[in-house]
Amino acid sequence: GIGRSIHAGMVCLADGTDLAAEKLERVLTSDPGTGVMRHADAGYERARDVARDRGIRIPMTDPR
C-alpha cells in the first residue's frame, strides 16, 4: 500500500463473456487510474505527467 492505506484486493473472473469483458475493462482502467491519482496527490511528478498524458483530471492538483 501507500502510506497507511489498507487494500482489500481485487478479484476478477475472465470467462470470455461480453459482460466479463466490460467489467474487466472497467477494473483495468479504474484501478490503475486511482493509483495514478493517489500518487499525483502525494506529489510524485511522474504520476502528474502520466495523468496529463492520459487525460486524467485530478481535481486536487489541477487548477481550473
Stockholm file with secondary structure:
# STOCKHOLM 1.0

chainA/1-64         GIGRSIHAGMVCLADGTDLAAEKLERVLTSDPGTGVMRHADAGYERARDVARDRGIRIPMTDPR
#=GR chainA/1-64 SS CCTTCCCCCCCCCCCSCHHHHHHHHHHHHHHHHHHHHHHHHTTCHHHHHHHHHHTCCCTTTCCC
#=GC SS_cons        CCTTCCCCCCCCCCCSCHHHHHHHHHHHHHHHHHHHHHHHHTTCHHHHHHHHHHTCCCTTTCCC
//
